[in-house]
Amino acid sequence: MIRLDAVWLAVEPLDMRAGTEAALARIVHVFGAARPHHAYLFANRRTNRMKVLVHDGIGVWLAARRLHQGKFIWPKDSTGTLSLTRPQLDALVLGLPWQRIGEAGVIAVL
């Protein structure tokens, strides 16, 4: 659907009331720029909601995801940003332990 060359995760929470412009401003502040074909992920303080902003080379897409039960596995003690692989992104949006995804996209340790 939309090509993703890189996926970036921001550790600091984002107010989920933020719209496209506020999310884009946060990306420029945290990552330096919004690059084409990159996805930028943010969570709220409770880590039960996530927003993803994707720059597709022409414009930006903003999507939101909310878990009705449980929380997203979000780093708390890391520096400001992390890079994720596509299998890690797929696990993260489902609420799975994405940090434990192996080389073949297999969850090796819980």
N, C-alpha and C positions, 0 to 999 in steps of 0.2 A: 504494500500500500504506500507508505511513506518510507523512503530510504533513510536508514539510520547508520551513519558511519561511526558514531560515538555516543555513549550514554554517560551522563554525568549526574552525580547525586550530591546535593547540598545537605550538609549535616545540620545546619541551623534551621529551625522551624520557620514556616511561612504562614502568615495569616490566610486562612482559606477563603476569606472574603475578597482577597486580592484578585483582580481581573487580569486580562492580558497585559495591559500597560504596566501595572505594578509588578507582575511576575517578570516581565522583560527587564524592567529597571533593576530588579534584584539579581537577575542573571548577569547583567552588565557589571553590577557592583561586585558580585561574588566571583564570576568567572572571567571578567574582563571584556567579554563580547559574546554575542549570540552567533555562533557559527552555523553556516548552512549544513543541513543533514546531521545535526547534533540534537539530542534530547536532553532536557534538564529536568531533574526530579526534585520535588520538595514535599515535605510532610508537615502536618500540623504538630503541635506540642504533644498531643495524645497519641500520635502516630497511627490513628485509625483512618485518616484521610490523606490522600496524596494528589498533587497536581504535577502534570507533565507538560512542559512547553517544548514544542518541536519547531525548529526553523527549517522549512522545506526548500529554501533557496529563493522563494518568491515572497512568502509571508510566514506567519507563525500560527501554529495550532496550539490550543490550550485544552487539555483534557483533565478530568478529575475522576478519582476513584475513591470509594468509601467502603470500608469493611464493616459489615453489620455486627460481626463478632470477631474478637481478637484484634491484633495490631500488626502493622507492617514491621518487619525486622529492620530497624533503623540504627545506624551507628550513633553512639553517644559520646565516645571519648576519642574521636578521631579529629584530624584537622578539618578545615572548611569544606573540602570537596573530595569525592572519590570517583574513579572511573569504573564502569560496570561493563561486562560482556553482555551479549544478547541473551544467552541462557540465564545469566544472573538477573537481568531485567524481567524475563518471563517468570522466574520464580518469585521475585520481589512483588510483582503486581498480584500474585495469588496469595501472598502472605506466607510464603515458604522461606526457610532459612537460606537465602541466596548466597551468603558468604561461604557456604559449604558445597557449592556446586563444583564438581570435578571437571576434568578436561573434556569428557564426553557428554557433559550436561547431566551427569548423574549425581544425585545427592549421596555423598559417601558417609557422612557422619551427622548424627543429630545432636 
